[in-house]
């Protein structure tokens, strides 16, 4: 009998447990360890922040579903991973032993790397967590009552740019509906070298599509920009030239700001030689398997992926939903192989399929593979993207509540977007 532990129960961890159930033997055990017993659908956080959703609309209590699937569930945060001992120490002093471990923790949000950034004692809002989104909702309501300048964007080192663009344009839509948009100057601040780079050197015509959206809605932007510090109502930034020199420093006033931070690995799995990189992200090979600790796998945002290439201001590579889904499927198959006495042979596609909602429209893109050069490099826009995002939300929440392991992104790519088949590959 093998005991497989999944550390984390976010977008990757929850479906990881379900897919493992399909791959393992009846006598094998699965246990999910997570700091939060309830899953919150993170892609809906921008809607929470403008009052289009409430917490209960996007929340799933995982315990009953896991119990029905015969999956162990421990809602206690991890204190420290001890890979040499094959155990996880929990914050309550207990430990969980494993034969195989899947790290699916997501990231730690590095607000502290910039003075004054973030909702925890800082001066900017966030949509990275539902608690942050609810706090942003309070600030949004205050903005509607007392309109003023808005700054939306991402800090240097960020790797998740899609939600910044989404929230920018969802906010713009919400302000128009509140009939105060004419009193809210909007500026997008990003470390990307150009609008629509997305940490991917663009996908299709994301540069043209996003620039057109922003021009049409009178939104200014600043690229290759580094945030120095944030004070109450003021953001101090540097515009960086191609050679890395500072070409301009600016003080930007704001009444409301939402800035995505850089990510890093959580402390429980960081600083372990051979397991994590200097930022705390987990090192994996093509089979999602750690090169040193062969019984440890990782999926999702916690996986170490090198940047696309040098940019004047550091930009990370995003881990999009389809990419995470393909990591999960490959990992479940590979652990299934191991418990059946076979070698891992499944490789995730690491394609990108993304729906970026803008409130009453949006942009969709497909990158196959995510890292160029690509076989598919496609993007499109329209009101259908907004409807597709709503459908995705309803589908994924239902999927978690029912405990099913059917893939979403491949179905979307095949049936909705008409893209060629996007399958995990088998080596050998």
The 8 nearest C-alpha neighbors of each residue, nearest first, counted from 0:
[[1, 27, 26, 2, 28, 24, 338, 25],
 [0, 2, 27, 98, 28, 3, 338, 99],
 [1, 3, 28, 98, 97, 29, 27, 99],
 [4, 2, 99, 29, 100, 97, 98, 28],
 [3, 5, 30, 100, 29, 31, 97, 101],
 [6, 4, 31, 101, 100, 7, 102, 32],
 [7, 5, 32, 102, 103, 104, 31, 101],
 [6, 8, 104, 33, 103, 12, 32, 9],
 [9, 7, 12, 13, 33, 10, 11, 6],
 [8, 10, 12, 11, 13, 7, 38, 105],
 [9, 11, 12, 13, 8, 14, 40, 299],
 [12, 10, 9, 14, 299, 13, 15, 103],
 [13, 11, 8, 15, 103, 9, 7, 14],
 [12, 14, 8, 15, 16, 11, 9, 10],
 [13, 15, 17, 16, 12, 11, 18, 404],
 [16, 14, 12, 18, 13, 17, 327, 11],
 [15, 17, 19, 14, 13, 18, 20, 12],
 [18, 16, 14, 20, 15, 19, 404, 402],
 [19, 17, 15, 20, 21, 404, 16, 331],
 [20, 18, 331, 22, 16, 21, 17, 15],
 [19, 21, 17, 18, 22, 23, 16, 29],
 [20, 22, 19, 18, 23, 17, 404, 331],
 [23, 21, 335, 19, 20, 332, 331, 18],
 [24, 22, 335, 20, 21, 19, 27, 25],
 [23, 25, 27, 26, 22, 338, 335, 339],
 [26, 24, 27, 23, 28, 20, 0, 22],
 [25, 27, 24, 0, 28, 1, 23, 2],
 [28, 26, 1, 0, 24, 25, 2, 23],
 [29, 27, 2, 3, 1, 26, 30, 70],
 [30, 28, 3, 70, 4, 2, 71, 31],
 [31, 29, 71, 4, 72, 70, 5, 3],
 [30, 32, 5, 72, 4, 71, 6, 73],
 [33, 31, 73, 6, 7, 74, 72, 5],
 [34, 32, 7, 74, 35, 76, 75, 8],
 [33, 35, 76, 75, 74, 36, 32, 77],
 [36, 34, 37, 33, 74, 38, 75, 76],
 [37, 35, 74, 61, 60, 62, 33, 34],
 [38, 36, 60, 35, 59, 61, 39, 58],
 [37, 39, 59, 58, 9, 60, 40, 61],
 [38, 40, 58, 57, 41, 59, 37, 129],
 [39, 41, 57, 42, 43, 38, 58, 396],
 [40, 42, 43, 44, 39, 128, 127, 129],
 [43, 41, 44, 40, 45, 162, 392, 46],
 [44, 42, 41, 46, 45, 40, 47, 57],
 [43, 45, 47, 46, 41, 126, 42, 132],
 [46, 44, 48, 47, 166, 43, 126, 49],
 [47, 45, 51, 44, 48, 43, 49, 52],
 [46, 48, 52, 44, 50, 45, 49, 51],
 [49, 47, 136, 132, 45, 135, 46, 50],
 [50, 48, 46, 136, 47, 51, 139, 173],
 [49, 51, 47, 52, 48, 46, 136, 53],
 [52, 50, 46, 47, 49, 53, 48, 45],
 [53, 51, 47, 50, 46, 56, 54, 43],
 [52, 54, 56, 55, 47, 50, 51, 57],
 [55, 53, 56, 57, 58, 52, 47, 129],
 [54, 56, 58, 57, 53, 59, 52, 39],
 [57, 55, 53, 54, 58, 52, 59, 39],
 [56, 58, 40, 55, 39, 54, 59, 396],
 [59, 57, 39, 55, 38, 56, 54, 37],
 [58, 60, 38, 37, 61, 39, 400, 57],
 [61, 59, 37, 62, 38, 36, 58, 63],
 [62, 60, 64, 37, 63, 59, 65, 36],
 [61, 63, 65, 64, 60, 66, 72, 36],
 [64, 62, 66, 65, 61, 67, 60, 68],
 [65, 63, 67, 66, 61, 62, 402, 400],
 [64, 66, 70, 68, 62, 67, 63, 61],
 [65, 67, 63, 69, 68, 64, 70, 62],
 [68, 66, 64, 65, 69, 63, 70, 402],
 [69, 67, 65, 66, 70, 64, 402, 17],
 [68, 70, 66, 67, 65, 71, 29, 28],
 [71, 69, 65, 29, 68, 66, 30, 72],
 [72, 70, 30, 31, 29, 69, 73, 66],
 [71, 73, 31, 30, 32, 70, 74, 62],
 [72, 74, 32, 75, 31, 33, 71, 30],
 [75, 73, 33, 36, 34, 35, 32, 72],
 [76, 74, 34, 73, 33, 32, 77, 89],
 [77, 75, 34, 33, 90, 89, 78, 74],
 [76, 78, 89, 90, 79, 88, 267, 75],
 [77, 79, 89, 90, 267, 88, 76, 80],
 [80, 78, 267, 88, 77, 87, 81, 268],
 [79, 81, 87, 268, 267, 82, 88, 86],
 [80, 82, 86, 84, 83, 87, 85, 79],
 [83, 81, 85, 84, 80, 86, 292, 87],
 [82, 84, 81, 85, 86, 292, 80, 271],
 [83, 85, 82, 86, 81, 96, 87, 80],
 [86, 84, 82, 97, 83, 96, 81, 98],
 [87, 85, 96, 95, 81, 84, 97, 82],
 [88, 86, 80, 95, 94, 81, 79, 89],
 [87, 89, 94, 79, 78, 77, 93, 80],
 [90, 88, 77, 78, 93, 91, 92, 94],
 [89, 91, 78, 92, 77, 76, 88, 75],
 [92, 90, 89, 93, 75, 76, 88, 78],
 [93, 91, 90, 89, 88, 94, 78, 77],
 [92, 94, 89, 91, 88, 95, 90, 87],
 [95, 93, 88, 87, 89, 86, 96, 92],
 [94, 96, 87, 86, 88, 97, 93, 89],
 [97, 95, 86, 85, 87, 94, 98, 2],
 [98, 96, 2, 99, 85, 3, 86, 4],
 [97, 99, 2, 1, 3, 85, 100, 294],
 [100, 98, 3, 294, 97, 295, 4, 2],
 [99, 101, 295, 4, 3, 5, 296, 102],
 [102, 100, 296, 5, 297, 295, 6, 103],
 [101, 103, 297, 6, 104, 5, 296, 100],
 [104, 102, 7, 12, 298, 6, 105, 297],
 [105, 103, 7, 102, 6, 301, 106, 8],
 [104, 106, 301, 300, 103, 299, 107, 9],
 [107, 105, 264, 263, 301, 262, 265, 300],
 [106, 108, 265, 263, 264, 262, 109, 105],
 [107, 109, 262, 110, 106, 260, 261, 263],
 [110, 108, 111, 261, 262, 112, 260, 107],
 [109, 111, 117, 112, 116, 260, 108, 113],
 [112, 110, 109, 113, 114, 116, 115, 117],
 [111, 113, 110, 109, 114, 116, 261, 260],
 [114, 112, 111, 116, 228, 110, 115, 227],
 [113, 115, 228, 116, 229, 111, 112, 227],
 [114, 116, 121, 229, 122, 230, 228, 113],
 [117, 115, 121, 110, 113, 114, 123, 122],
 [116, 118, 123, 121, 110, 119, 124, 122],
 [117, 119, 121, 124, 123, 120, 122, 125],
 [120, 118, 121, 117, 116, 110, 122, 123],
 [119, 121, 118, 122, 117, 115, 116, 123],
 [122, 120, 115, 117, 116, 118, 119, 123],
 [121, 123, 231, 115, 116, 117, 118, 230],
 [124, 122, 117, 256, 257, 116, 118, 121],
 [123, 125, 257, 118, 135, 117, 256, 258],
 [126, 124, 257, 131, 127, 258, 259, 132],
 [125, 127, 132, 44, 128, 131, 45, 129],
 [126, 128, 125, 131, 41, 129, 44, 132],
 [129, 127, 131, 130, 126, 132, 41, 44],
 [128, 130, 132, 131, 44, 133, 39, 126],
 [131, 129, 133, 128, 132, 134, 126, 127],
 [132, 130, 134, 128, 129, 125, 133, 126],
 [131, 133, 48, 126, 129, 135, 134, 130],
 [132, 134, 136, 130, 135, 131, 48, 129],
 [133, 135, 131, 136, 137, 132, 130, 138],
 [134, 136, 132, 138, 48, 133, 137, 124],
 [137, 135, 48, 139, 133, 134, 138, 49],
 [136, 138, 140, 134, 135, 139, 141, 133],
 [139, 137, 135, 141, 136, 140, 142, 134],
 [140, 138, 136, 142, 141, 137, 135, 143],
 [141, 139, 143, 137, 142, 138, 136, 144],
 [140, 142, 138, 144, 139, 143, 145, 137],
 [143, 141, 146, 139, 145, 144, 140, 138],
 [142, 144, 140, 141, 145, 146, 139, 179],
 [143, 145, 141, 142, 146, 140, 139, 179],
 [144, 146, 142, 143, 141, 147, 254, 140],
 [147, 145, 142, 143, 183, 182, 144, 179],
 [146, 148, 183, 254, 182, 149, 145, 253],
 [149, 147, 253, 184, 183, 254, 185, 252],
 [148, 150, 185, 255, 253, 256, 254, 184],
 [151, 149, 256, 186, 187, 185, 253, 255],
 [152, 150, 257, 187, 256, 258, 167, 188],
 [153, 151, 188, 258, 187, 163, 189, 259],
 [152, 154, 259, 258, 189, 260, 157, 188],
 [153, 155, 260, 157, 259, 226, 156, 261],
 [154, 156, 190, 157, 225, 313, 312, 314],
 [155, 157, 314, 313, 261, 315, 154, 158],
 [158, 156, 261, 155, 315, 260, 154, 314],
 [157, 159, 315, 317, 316, 314, 160, 198],
 [160, 158, 317, 161, 157, 162, 316, 197],
 [159, 161, 163, 197, 162, 158, 164, 153],
 [160, 162, 164, 163, 159, 165, 355, 197],
 [163, 161, 165, 164, 160, 166, 159, 355],
 [164, 162, 152, 166, 160, 165, 161, 167],
 [165, 163, 167, 161, 162, 166, 168, 160],
 [166, 164, 162, 163, 357, 167, 168, 356],
 [165, 167, 169, 163, 168, 45, 164, 170],
 [168, 166, 164, 170, 165, 169, 151, 163],
 [167, 169, 171, 357, 170, 166, 165, 172],
 [170, 168, 358, 357, 166, 172, 171, 167],
 [171, 169, 173, 168, 167, 172, 166, 174],
 [170, 172, 168, 174, 169, 173, 167, 175],
 [171, 173, 169, 175, 170, 174, 358, 168],
 [174, 172, 170, 176, 175, 171, 169, 177],
 [175, 173, 180, 177, 171, 176, 172, 179],
 [176, 174, 178, 180, 172, 177, 173, 179],
 [175, 177, 173, 178, 174, 172, 179, 180],
 [176, 178, 174, 175, 179, 173, 143, 180],
 [179, 177, 175, 176, 180, 174, 181, 173],
 [178, 180, 181, 182, 174, 177, 175, 143],
 [181, 179, 174, 175, 183, 182, 178, 171],
 [182, 180, 179, 183, 178, 184, 175, 174],
 [181, 183, 180, 179, 146, 147, 184, 148],
 [182, 184, 147, 148, 180, 181, 146, 185],
 [185, 183, 148, 149, 182, 147, 186, 218],
 [184, 186, 149, 218, 150, 148, 183, 219],
 [187, 185, 219, 150, 220, 218, 149, 151],
 [186, 188, 220, 151, 152, 150, 221, 219],
 [189, 187, 152, 221, 220, 151, 222, 186],
 [188, 190, 153, 222, 191, 152, 224, 221],
 [191, 189, 223, 224, 155, 312, 222, 225],
 [190, 192, 193, 223, 189, 222, 196, 314],
 [193, 191, 223, 222, 190, 310, 196, 311],
 [194, 192, 191, 196, 222, 195, 206, 223],
 [193, 195, 206, 196, 210, 191, 209, 222],
 [194, 196, 206, 205, 197, 201, 209, 193],
 [195, 197, 201, 200, 198, 194, 193, 199],
 [198, 196, 199, 195, 160, 201, 200, 161],
 [197, 199, 316, 196, 315, 314, 200, 158],
 [200, 198, 201, 197, 196, 316, 307, 370],
 [201, 199, 196, 198, 197, 202, 307, 195],
 [200, 202, 196, 199, 195, 205, 197, 203],
 [203, 201, 205, 376, 204, 366, 377, 378],
 [202, 204, 377, 376, 378, 205, 201, 364],
 [203, 205, 206, 207, 208, 202, 378, 201],
 [204, 206, 195, 208, 207, 202, 203, 209],
 [207, 205, 195, 204, 194, 209, 208, 210],
 [206, 208, 210, 204, 205, 209, 211, 195],
 [209, 207, 205, 211, 210, 206, 204, 212],
 [208, 210, 212, 211, 206, 207, 205, 195],
 [209, 211, 213, 207, 212, 208, 206, 214],
 [210, 212, 214, 208, 209, 213, 207, 215],
 [213, 211, 209, 215, 210, 214, 208, 216],
 [212, 214, 218, 216, 210, 215, 211, 217],
 [215, 213, 217, 211, 216, 212, 218, 210],
 [214, 216, 212, 213, 217, 211, 218, 210],
 [215, 217, 213, 214, 218, 212, 171, 211],
 [218, 216, 214, 215, 213, 219, 185, 184],
 [219, 217, 213, 185, 216, 186, 214, 220],
 [218, 220, 186, 187, 185, 217, 213, 221],
 [221, 219, 187, 186, 188, 222, 218, 189],
 [220, 222, 188, 187, 189, 224, 223, 219],
 [221, 223, 189, 224, 192, 191, 190, 193],
 [224, 222, 190, 192, 191, 312, 239, 238],
 [223, 225, 238, 190, 222, 237, 189, 239],
 [224, 226, 237, 236, 155, 190, 227, 238],
 [225, 227, 236, 228, 235, 154, 237, 224],
 [228, 226, 236, 235, 225, 113, 237, 229],
 [229, 227, 114, 235, 226, 113, 115, 234],
 [228, 230, 234, 115, 233, 116, 235, 114],
 [229, 231, 233, 115, 232, 234, 122, 228],
 [230, 232, 233, 122, 229, 234, 115, 121],
 [231, 233, 253, 252, 254, 230, 234, 122],
 [234, 232, 252, 230, 251, 231, 229, 253],
 [233, 235, 229, 251, 250, 230, 228, 236],
 [236, 234, 250, 228, 227, 249, 229, 226],
 [237, 235, 226, 227, 249, 225, 248, 234],
 [238, 236, 248, 225, 224, 247, 239, 245],
 [237, 239, 224, 247, 246, 245, 223, 248],
 [238, 240, 245, 223, 246, 244, 243, 224],
 [239, 241, 243, 244, 242, 246, 245, 311],
 [242, 240, 311, 243, 239, 244, 310, 223],
 [241, 243, 240, 244, 311, 239, 245, 310],
 [244, 242, 240, 311, 241, 239, 245, 312],
 [243, 245, 240, 242, 239, 246, 241, 311],
 [246, 244, 239, 247, 238, 240, 237, 243],
 [245, 247, 239, 240, 238, 244, 248, 237],
 [248, 246, 238, 245, 237, 249, 239, 236],
 [249, 247, 237, 236, 238, 250, 246, 235],
 [248, 250, 236, 235, 251, 237, 247, 238],
 [249, 251, 235, 234, 236, 233, 252, 248],
 [250, 252, 234, 233, 249, 235, 253, 236],
 [253, 251, 233, 232, 234, 250, 148, 254],
 [254, 252, 148, 232, 149, 255, 233, 150],
 [253, 255, 147, 148, 232, 149, 142, 256],
 [256, 254, 149, 253, 150, 142, 148, 138],
 [255, 257, 150, 123, 151, 149, 124, 258],
 [256, 258, 124, 151, 125, 123, 152, 150],
 [259, 257, 153, 152, 151, 125, 260, 123],
 [258, 260, 153, 154, 125, 152, 163, 257],
 [261, 259, 154, 110, 157, 109, 153, 108],
 [260, 262, 157, 156, 109, 154, 108, 155],
 [263, 261, 108, 109, 106, 107, 260, 157],
 [264, 262, 107, 278, 106, 279, 280, 109],
 [263, 265, 279, 280, 106, 107, 301, 269],
 [264, 266, 107, 267, 106, 268, 269, 263],
 [265, 267, 269, 268, 264, 279, 79, 270],
 [266, 268, 79, 78, 265, 80, 269, 77],
 [267, 269, 266, 80, 265, 79, 271, 270],
 [270, 268, 279, 266, 271, 275, 267, 264],
 [269, 271, 272, 275, 279, 268, 277, 276],
 [272, 270, 274, 269, 275, 273, 268, 279],
 [273, 271, 274, 270, 275, 276, 269, 291],
 [272, 274, 291, 275, 271, 290, 282, 292],
 [273, 275, 271, 272, 282, 281, 289, 291],
 [276, 274, 281, 279, 280, 282, 271, 269],
 [275, 277, 279, 278, 280, 281, 282, 303],
 [278, 276, 279, 275, 270, 280, 269, 263],
 [279, 277, 263, 276, 280, 264, 275, 269],
 [278, 280, 264, 269, 275, 276, 277, 263],
 [279, 281, 264, 303, 301, 275, 302, 276],
 [282, 280, 275, 302, 303, 274, 301, 283],
 [281, 283, 303, 275, 289, 274, 302, 280],
 [284, 282, 289, 288, 287, 290, 281, 285],
 [283, 285, 287, 288, 286, 289, 290, 282],
 [284, 286, 287, 346, 283, 288, 347, 345],
 [285, 287, 346, 288, 284, 345, 343, 330],
 [288, 286, 283, 284, 296, 285, 297, 330],
 [289, 287, 296, 283, 286, 284, 295, 293],
 [288, 290, 283, 292, 293, 291, 282, 295],
 [289, 291, 292, 293, 288, 283, 284, 282],
 [292, 290, 289, 273, 293, 274, 295, 288],
 [293, 291, 289, 294, 295, 290, 82, 274],
 [292, 294, 295, 289, 291, 290, 288, 296],
 [293, 295, 99, 292, 100, 296, 98, 288],
 [296, 294, 100, 293, 292, 289, 99, 101],
 [297, 295, 288, 101, 287, 289, 100, 102],
 [296, 298, 102, 101, 287, 103, 302, 281],
 [299, 297, 103, 326, 302, 327, 323, 102],
 [300, 298, 323, 301, 11, 302, 103, 318],
 [299, 301, 105, 302, 318, 106, 298, 317],
 [300, 302, 105, 280, 299, 106, 264, 281],
 [303, 301, 281, 280, 300, 299, 298, 297],
 [304, 302, 280, 281, 282, 301, 305, 276],
 [303, 305, 302, 306, 316, 282, 315, 280],
 [304, 306, 307, 303, 316, 315, 308, 302],
 [307, 305, 315, 308, 316, 304, 314, 309],
 [308, 306, 199, 305, 316, 198, 309, 370],
 [307, 309, 306, 310, 305, 314, 200, 313],
 [308, 310, 311, 307, 313, 306, 312, 314],
 [309, 311, 312, 313, 308, 192, 314, 191],
 [310, 312, 243, 241, 223, 239, 240, 313],
 [311, 313, 310, 190, 223, 155, 314, 225],
 [314, 312, 156, 155, 310, 311, 315, 190],
 [315, 313, 156, 198, 157, 158, 191, 190],
 [314, 316, 158, 306, 198, 157, 156, 317],
 [315, 317, 198, 158, 306, 199, 318, 307],
 [318, 316, 158, 159, 319, 198, 315, 160],
 [319, 317, 300, 322, 299, 323, 316, 320],
 [318, 320, 322, 321, 351, 317, 323, 353],
 [319, 321, 323, 322, 324, 318, 352, 353],
 [322, 320, 324, 408, 323, 352, 319, 351],
 [321, 323, 349, 325, 319, 350, 320, 324],
 [324, 322, 299, 326, 320, 321, 325, 11],
 [323, 325, 321, 327, 326, 322, 320, 328],
 [324, 326, 347, 328, 322, 327, 323, 348],
 [327, 325, 323, 347, 329, 324, 328, 298],
 [328, 326, 324, 330, 325, 329, 15, 331],
 [329, 327, 325, 331, 330, 326, 332, 324],
 [328, 330, 345, 332, 326, 347, 327, 331],
 [331, 329, 333, 327, 332, 328, 326, 334],
 [332, 330, 19, 328, 334, 333, 329, 18],
 [331, 333, 335, 329, 330, 334, 336, 328],
 [334, 332, 343, 336, 330, 335, 331, 345],
 [335, 333, 337, 336, 331, 332, 330, 338],
 [336, 334, 22, 332, 333, 23, 338, 337],
 [335, 337, 341, 333, 339, 334, 338, 343],
 [336, 338, 334, 340, 341, 339, 335, 342],
 [337, 339, 335, 340, 336, 334, 1, 23],
 [340, 338, 336, 337, 341, 335, 24, 23],
 [341, 339, 337, 338, 336, 342, 335, 343],
 [340, 342, 336, 337, 339, 343, 338, 335],
 [341, 343, 337, 336, 344, 340, 333, 334],
 [344, 342, 333, 336, 345, 337, 286, 341],
 [343, 345, 426, 425, 342, 333, 346, 286],
 [346, 344, 425, 329, 424, 286, 333, 343],
 [345, 347, 286, 424, 329, 285, 423, 425],
 [348, 346, 423, 325, 326, 329, 349, 424],
 [347, 349, 423, 350, 325, 346, 422, 368],
 [350, 348, 322, 347, 369, 368, 325, 351],
 [349, 351, 368, 369, 367, 322, 348, 366],
 [352, 350, 366, 369, 365, 321, 322, 319],
 [353, 351, 365, 321, 364, 366, 350, 408],
 [352, 354, 364, 363, 351, 355, 365, 319],
 [353, 355, 363, 362, 356, 388, 384, 364],
 [356, 354, 362, 361, 165, 363, 353, 161],
 [355, 357, 361, 385, 165, 358, 360, 354],
 [358, 356, 361, 169, 168, 360, 165, 359],
 [357, 359, 169, 356, 360, 172, 385, 168],
 [358, 360, 357, 382, 385, 361, 172, 356],
 [361, 359, 382, 385, 357, 381, 358, 384],
 [360, 362, 356, 357, 384, 355, 380, 381],
 [361, 363, 380, 355, 379, 354, 384, 381],
 [364, 362, 354, 379, 353, 378, 355, 380],
 [363, 365, 378, 353, 377, 352, 379, 202],
 [364, 366, 352, 377, 351, 376, 378, 367],
 [367, 365, 369, 351, 376, 368, 375, 350],
 [368, 366, 375, 350, 369, 373, 374, 365],
 [367, 369, 350, 366, 373, 370, 349, 371],
 [368, 370, 350, 366, 351, 367, 349, 371],
 [369, 371, 368, 372, 199, 373, 307, 366],
 [372, 370, 373, 369, 368, 199, 367, 200],
 [371, 373, 370, 374, 368, 369, 367, 376],
 [374, 372, 371, 375, 367, 368, 376, 366],
 [373, 375, 367, 376, 368, 372, 366, 371],
 [376, 374, 367, 373, 366, 377, 365, 368],
 [377, 375, 203, 366, 202, 373, 365, 367],
 [378, 376, 203, 365, 364, 375, 202, 366],
 [377, 379, 364, 203, 363, 204, 365, 205],
 [380, 378, 363, 362, 364, 377, 381, 208],
 [381, 379, 362, 361, 363, 384, 378, 360],
 [380, 382, 360, 383, 361, 384, 362, 379],
 [381, 383, 360, 384, 385, 359, 361, 386],
 [382, 384, 386, 381, 385, 387, 360, 361],
 [385, 383, 387, 361, 382, 386, 381, 360],
 [386, 384, 360, 356, 388, 387, 383, 382],
 [387, 385, 383, 389, 388, 384, 390, 382],
 [386, 388, 384, 390, 389, 385, 383, 391],
 [389, 387, 391, 385, 390, 386, 384, 392],
 [390, 388, 386, 392, 391, 387, 393, 385],
 [389, 391, 387, 393, 388, 392, 394, 386],
 [392, 390, 388, 394, 389, 393, 395, 387],
 [393, 391, 389, 395, 390, 394, 396, 388],
 [394, 392, 390, 396, 391, 395, 397, 389],
 [395, 393, 391, 397, 392, 396, 390, 398],
 [394, 396, 398, 397, 392, 393, 391, 399],
 [397, 395, 399, 398, 393, 394, 392, 400],
 [396, 398, 400, 394, 395, 399, 401, 393],
 [399, 397, 395, 401, 396, 403, 400, 402],
 [398, 400, 402, 396, 397, 401, 395, 403],
 [399, 401, 397, 398, 402, 64, 396, 59],
 [400, 402, 398, 399, 403, 397, 64, 396],
 [403, 401, 399, 400, 398, 64, 17, 404],
 [404, 402, 398, 401, 405, 17, 399, 14],
 [405, 403, 18, 17, 14, 406, 402, 398],
 [404, 406, 403, 407, 398, 18, 14, 410],
 [407, 405, 408, 409, 404, 410, 324, 328],
 [406, 408, 410, 409, 411, 405, 395, 321],
 [409, 407, 411, 321, 410, 412, 406, 352],
 [408, 410, 412, 411, 407, 413, 406, 421],
 [409, 411, 413, 407, 408, 412, 414, 406],
 [412, 410, 408, 415, 409, 414, 413, 407],
 [411, 413, 416, 409, 418, 410, 415, 414],
 [414, 412, 417, 410, 418, 411, 409, 415],
 [413, 415, 411, 417, 410, 412, 416, 418],
 [416, 414, 411, 417, 412, 413, 410, 418],
 [415, 417, 412, 418, 414, 413, 411, 365],
 [418, 416, 413, 414, 415, 412, 419, 411],
 [419, 417, 413, 412, 416, 420, 414, 421],
 [420, 418, 421, 413, 417, 412, 375, 416],
 [419, 421, 413, 422, 418, 409, 412, 417],
 [422, 420, 409, 419, 423, 348, 412, 350],
 [423, 421, 424, 420, 348, 409, 347, 325],
 [422, 424, 347, 348, 346, 325, 345, 329],
 [425, 423, 346, 345, 422, 426, 347, 348],
 [424, 426, 345, 344, 346, 427, 423, 347],
 [427, 425, 344, 345, 424, 346, 343, 286],
 [426, 425, 344, 345, 424, 343, 342, 346]]
